């Protein structure tokens, strides 16, 4: 899946490349939520490297990444991509089964 970044189409591999070269910031909210949910950085990096973009929000330069961790838990990661030189990991969380079907499809 592709999303728009400064009038360029960028895919999940671009996000992975930013992670690989260390061009990312982890926002405070992501740190707090990862601590509360007991998600470590290995899980976050695994999810980005093995997950997929399931929603994008071009008006906010933001997307939602979904992955199933090795522990079989589902994980969501919200990423901002408003810069062409780095990304922000805004938040991470385990999706609520009352709001998501198998972590991937938003319930209506």
Biotite code that builds the C-alpha atoms (Angstrom):
import biotite.structure as struc

atoms = struc.array([
    struc.Atom([0.000, 0.000, 0.000], chain_id="A", res_id=1, res_name="UNK", atom_name="CA", element="C"),
    struc.Atom([1.239, 3.490, -0.825], chain_id="A", res_id=2, res_name="UNK", atom_name="CA", element="C"),
    struc.Atom([0.636, 6.816, 0.837], chain_id="A", res_id=3, res_name="UNK", atom_name="CA", element="C"),
    struc.Atom([1.294, 10.392, -0.227], chain_id="A", res_id=4, res_name="UNK", atom_name="CA", element="C"),
    struc.Atom([4.337, 12.200, 1.134], chain_id="A", res_id=5, res_name="UNK", atom_name="CA", element="C"),
    struc.Atom([4.986, 15.690, -0.202], chain_id="A", res_id=6, res_name="UNK", atom_name="CA", element="C"),
    struc.Atom([3.395, 14.807, -3.531], chain_id="A", res_id=7, res_name="UNK", atom_name="CA", element="C"),
    struc.Atom([5.474, 11.639, -3.756], chain_id="A", res_id=8, res_name="UNK", atom_name="CA", element="C"),
    struc.Atom([4.187, 8.125, -3.305], chain_id="A", res_id=9, res_name="UNK", atom_name="CA", element="C"),
    struc.Atom([5.999, 6.297, -0.536], chain_id="A", res_id=10, res_name="UNK", atom_name="CA", element="C"),
    struc.Atom([5.490, 2.743, 0.641], chain_id="A", res_id=11, res_name="UNK", atom_name="CA", element="C"),
    struc.Atom([6.194, 0.872, 3.858], chain_id="A", res_id=12, res_name="UNK", atom_name="CA", element="C"),
    struc.Atom([9.747, 0.277, 2.651], chain_id="A", res_id=13, res_name="UNK", atom_name="CA", element="C"),
    struc.Atom([10.476, 3.994, 2.962], chain_id="A", res_id=14, res_name="UNK", atom_name="CA", element="C"),
    struc.Atom([9.448, 3.879, 6.622], chain_id="A", res_id=15, res_name="UNK", atom_name="CA", element="C"),
    struc.Atom([11.620, 0.784, 7.066], chain_id="A", res_id=16, res_name="UNK", atom_name="CA", element="C"),
    struc.Atom([14.550, 2.582, 5.470], chain_id="A", res_id=17, res_name="UNK", atom_name="CA", element="C"),
    struc.Atom([14.218, 5.517, 7.895], chain_id="A", res_id=18, res_name="UNK", atom_name="CA", element="C"),
    struc.Atom([14.212, 3.032, 10.783], chain_id="A", res_id=19, res_name="UNK", atom_name="CA", element="C"),
    struc.Atom([17.210, 1.156, 9.405], chain_id="A", res_id=20, res_name="UNK", atom_name="CA", element="C"),
    struc.Atom([19.337, 4.295, 9.059], chain_id="A", res_id=21, res_name="UNK", atom_name="CA", element="C"),
    struc.Atom([18.198, 5.705, 12.396], chain_id="A", res_id=22, res_name="UNK", atom_name="CA", element="C"),
    struc.Atom([16.313, 8.686, 10.988], chain_id="A", res_id=23, res_name="UNK", atom_name="CA", element="C"),
    struc.Atom([13.338, 8.592, 13.330], chain_id="A", res_id=24, res_name="UNK", atom_name="CA", element="C"),
    struc.Atom([12.118, 10.064, 16.590], chain_id="A", res_id=25, res_name="UNK", atom_name="CA", element="C"),
    struc.Atom([9.998, 8.316, 19.198], chain_id="A", res_id=26, res_name="UNK", atom_name="CA", element="C"),
    struc.Atom([7.434, 10.733, 20.621], chain_id="A", res_id=27, res_name="UNK", atom_name="CA", element="C"),
    struc.Atom([6.701, 10.848, 24.346], chain_id="A", res_id=28, res_name="UNK", atom_name="CA", element="C"),
    struc.Atom([3.252, 9.383, 23.799], chain_id="A", res_id=29, res_name="UNK", atom_name="CA", element="C"),
    struc.Atom([4.788, 6.326, 22.116], chain_id="A", res_id=30, res_name="UNK", atom_name="CA", element="C"),
    struc.Atom([7.187, 5.882, 25.027], chain_id="A", res_id=31, res_name="UNK", atom_name="CA", element="C"),
    struc.Atom([4.405, 6.154, 27.606], chain_id="A", res_id=32, res_name="UNK", atom_name="CA", element="C"),
    struc.Atom([2.074, 3.791, 25.765], chain_id="A", res_id=33, res_name="UNK", atom_name="CA", element="C"),
    struc.Atom([4.801, 1.245, 25.076], chain_id="A", res_id=34, res_name="UNK", atom_name="CA", element="C"),
    struc.Atom([5.623, 1.204, 28.782], chain_id="A", res_id=35, res_name="UNK", atom_name="CA", element="C"),
    struc.Atom([1.949, 0.830, 29.765], chain_id="A", res_id=36, res_name="UNK", atom_name="CA", element="C"),
    struc.Atom([1.379, -1.925, 27.192], chain_id="A", res_id=37, res_name="UNK", atom_name="CA", element="C"),
    struc.Atom([4.731, -3.621, 27.948], chain_id="A", res_id=38, res_name="UNK", atom_name="CA", element="C"),
    struc.Atom([5.866, -3.271, 24.363], chain_id="A", res_id=39, res_name="UNK", atom_name="CA", element="C"),
    struc.Atom([9.613, -3.067, 23.896], chain_id="A", res_id=40, res_name="UNK", atom_name="CA", element="C"),
    struc.Atom([11.542, -1.497, 21.042], chain_id="A", res_id=41, res_name="UNK", atom_name="CA", element="C"),
    struc.Atom([12.330, -4.883, 19.537], chain_id="A", res_id=42, res_name="UNK", atom_name="CA", element="C"),
    struc.Atom([8.564, -5.382, 19.147], chain_id="A", res_id=43, res_name="UNK", atom_name="CA", element="C"),
    struc.Atom([8.187, -1.963, 17.542], chain_id="A", res_id=44, res_name="UNK", atom_name="CA", element="C"),
    struc.Atom([11.016, -2.556, 15.080], chain_id="A", res_id=45, res_name="UNK", atom_name="CA", element="C"),
    struc.Atom([9.745, -6.074, 14.334], chain_id="A", res_id=46, res_name="UNK", atom_name="CA", element="C"),
    struc.Atom([6.278, -4.665, 13.648], chain_id="A", res_id=47, res_name="UNK", atom_name="CA", element="C"),
    struc.Atom([7.558, -1.981, 11.285], chain_id="A", res_id=48, res_name="UNK", atom_name="CA", element="C"),
    struc.Atom([9.784, -4.450, 9.449], chain_id="A", res_id=49, res_name="UNK", atom_name="CA", element="C"),
    struc.Atom([7.066, -7.089, 9.134], chain_id="A", res_id=50, res_name="UNK", atom_name="CA", element="C"),
    struc.Atom([3.848, -5.098, 9.203], chain_id="A", res_id=51, res_name="UNK", atom_name="CA", element="C"),
    struc.Atom([1.736, -3.254, 6.691], chain_id="A", res_id=52, res_name="UNK", atom_name="CA", element="C"),
    struc.Atom([0.067, 0.121, 6.366], chain_id="A", res_id=53, res_name="UNK", atom_name="CA", element="C"),
    struc.Atom([-3.644, -0.433, 7.003], chain_id="A", res_id=54, res_name="UNK", atom_name="CA", element="C"),
    struc.Atom([-4.826, 3.178, 7.133], chain_id="A", res_id=55, res_name="UNK", atom_name="CA", element="C"),
    struc.Atom([-3.426, 6.464, 5.981], chain_id="A", res_id=56, res_name="UNK", atom_name="CA", element="C"),
    struc.Atom([-4.366, 9.973, 6.893], chain_id="A", res_id=57, res_name="UNK", atom_name="CA", element="C"),
    struc.Atom([-2.833, 12.224, 4.213], chain_id="A", res_id=58, res_name="UNK", atom_name="CA", element="C"),
    struc.Atom([-4.416, 15.356, 5.678], chain_id="A", res_id=59, res_name="UNK", atom_name="CA", element="C"),
    struc.Atom([-2.261, 14.762, 8.784], chain_id="A", res_id=60, res_name="UNK", atom_name="CA", element="C"),
    struc.Atom([0.756, 13.199, 7.020], chain_id="A", res_id=61, res_name="UNK", atom_name="CA", element="C"),
    struc.Atom([0.204, 10.131, 9.152], chain_id="A", res_id=62, res_name="UNK", atom_name="CA", element="C"),
    struc.Atom([-0.365, 6.410, 8.720], chain_id="A", res_id=63, res_name="UNK", atom_name="CA", element="C"),
    struc.Atom([-1.241, 3.377, 10.822], chain_id="A", res_id=64, res_name="UNK", atom_name="CA", element="C"),
    struc.Atom([0.923, 0.256, 10.654], chain_id="A", res_id=65, res_name="UNK", atom_name="CA", element="C"),
    struc.Atom([-0.420, -3.131, 11.725], chain_id="A", res_id=66, res_name="UNK", atom_name="CA", element="C"),
    struc.Atom([1.589, -6.233, 12.583], chain_id="A", res_id=67, res_name="UNK", atom_name="CA", element="C"),
    struc.Atom([1.237, -9.513, 14.400], chain_id="A", res_id=68, res_name="UNK", atom_name="CA", element="C"),
    struc.Atom([4.107, -9.956, 16.829], chain_id="A", res_id=69, res_name="UNK", atom_name="CA", element="C"),
    struc.Atom([5.933, -13.236, 17.356], chain_id="A", res_id=70, res_name="UNK", atom_name="CA", element="C"),
    struc.Atom([3.926, -13.573, 20.586], chain_id="A", res_id=71, res_name="UNK", atom_name="CA", element="C"),
    struc.Atom([0.759, -13.493, 18.410], chain_id="A", res_id=72, res_name="UNK", atom_name="CA", element="C"),
    struc.Atom([-0.276, -10.114, 19.829], chain_id="A", res_id=73, res_name="UNK", atom_name="CA", element="C"),
    struc.Atom([-1.490, -7.510, 17.362], chain_id="A", res_id=74, res_name="UNK", atom_name="CA", element="C"),
    struc.Atom([0.293, -4.162, 17.378], chain_id="A", res_id=75, res_name="UNK", atom_name="CA", element="C"),
    struc.Atom([-0.552, -0.758, 15.901], chain_id="A", res_id=76, res_name="UNK", atom_name="CA", element="C"),
    struc.Atom([2.028, 1.937, 15.284], chain_id="A", res_id=77, res_name="UNK", atom_name="CA", element="C"),
    struc.Atom([1.117, 5.472, 14.242], chain_id="A", res_id=78, res_name="UNK", atom_name="CA", element="C"),
    struc.Atom([3.807, 7.167, 12.150], chain_id="A", res_id=79, res_name="UNK", atom_name="CA", element="C"),
    struc.Atom([4.075, 10.816, 11.053], chain_id="A", res_id=80, res_name="UNK", atom_name="CA", element="C"),
    struc.Atom([5.828, 11.391, 7.739], chain_id="A", res_id=81, res_name="UNK", atom_name="CA", element="C"),
    struc.Atom([5.736, 15.164, 7.344], chain_id="A", res_id=82, res_name="UNK", atom_name="CA", element="C"),
    struc.Atom([9.497, 15.363, 6.760], chain_id="A", res_id=83, res_name="UNK", atom_name="CA", element="C"),
    struc.Atom([11.431, 13.915, 3.857], chain_id="A", res_id=84, res_name="UNK", atom_name="CA", element="C"),
    struc.Atom([14.428, 13.266, 6.112], chain_id="A", res_id=85, res_name="UNK", atom_name="CA", element="C"),
    struc.Atom([12.937, 11.399, 9.085], chain_id="A", res_id=86, res_name="UNK", atom_name="CA", element="C"),
    struc.Atom([9.750, 9.960, 10.552], chain_id="A", res_id=87, res_name="UNK", atom_name="CA", element="C"),
    struc.Atom([8.119, 10.195, 13.966], chain_id="A", res_id=88, res_name="UNK", atom_name="CA", element="C"),
    struc.Atom([6.765, 7.190, 15.814], chain_id="A", res_id=89, res_name="UNK", atom_name="CA", element="C"),
    struc.Atom([3.773, 8.927, 17.386], chain_id="A", res_id=90, res_name="UNK", atom_name="CA", element="C"),
    struc.Atom([2.286, 6.093, 19.395], chain_id="A", res_id=91, res_name="UNK", atom_name="CA", element="C"),
    struc.Atom([2.112, 2.327, 19.705], chain_id="A", res_id=92, res_name="UNK", atom_name="CA", element="C"),
    struc.Atom([-0.672, 0.245, 21.168], chain_id="A", res_id=93, res_name="UNK", atom_name="CA", element="C"),
    struc.Atom([-2.367, -3.121, 21.231], chain_id="A", res_id=94, res_name="UNK", atom_name="CA", element="C"),
    struc.Atom([-5.648, -2.633, 19.362], chain_id="A", res_id=95, res_name="UNK", atom_name="CA", element="C"),
    struc.Atom([-8.858, -3.081, 21.327], chain_id="A", res_id=96, res_name="UNK", atom_name="CA", element="C"),
    struc.Atom([-10.834, -6.091, 20.066], chain_id="A", res_id=97, res_name="UNK", atom_name="CA", element="C"),
    struc.Atom([-14.057, -4.125, 20.590], chain_id="A", res_id=98, res_name="UNK", atom_name="CA", element="C"),
    struc.Atom([-12.855, -1.594, 18.012], chain_id="A", res_id=99, res_name="UNK", atom_name="CA", element="C"),
    struc.Atom([-10.845, -3.841, 15.669], chain_id="A", res_id=100, res_name="UNK", atom_name="CA", element="C"),
    struc.Atom([-11.427, -7.201, 14.003], chain_id="A", res_id=101, res_name="UNK", atom_name="CA", element="C"),
    struc.Atom([-8.233, -9.243, 14.352], chain_id="A", res_id=102, res_name="UNK", atom_name="CA", element="C"),
    struc.Atom([-6.389, -5.964, 14.796], chain_id="A", res_id=103, res_name="UNK", atom_name="CA", element="C"),
    struc.Atom([-6.656, -5.143, 11.122], chain_id="A", res_id=104, res_name="UNK", atom_name="CA", element="C"),
    struc.Atom([-10.216, -4.094, 10.292], chain_id="A", res_id=105, res_name="UNK", atom_name="CA", element="C"),
    struc.Atom([-11.959, -1.247, 12.083], chain_id="A", res_id=106, res_name="UNK", atom_name="CA", element="C"),
    struc.Atom([-15.369, -2.226, 13.439], chain_id="A", res_id=107, res_name="UNK", atom_name="CA", element="C"),
    struc.Atom([-18.259, -0.028, 12.309], chain_id="A", res_id=108, res_name="UNK", atom_name="CA", element="C"),
])
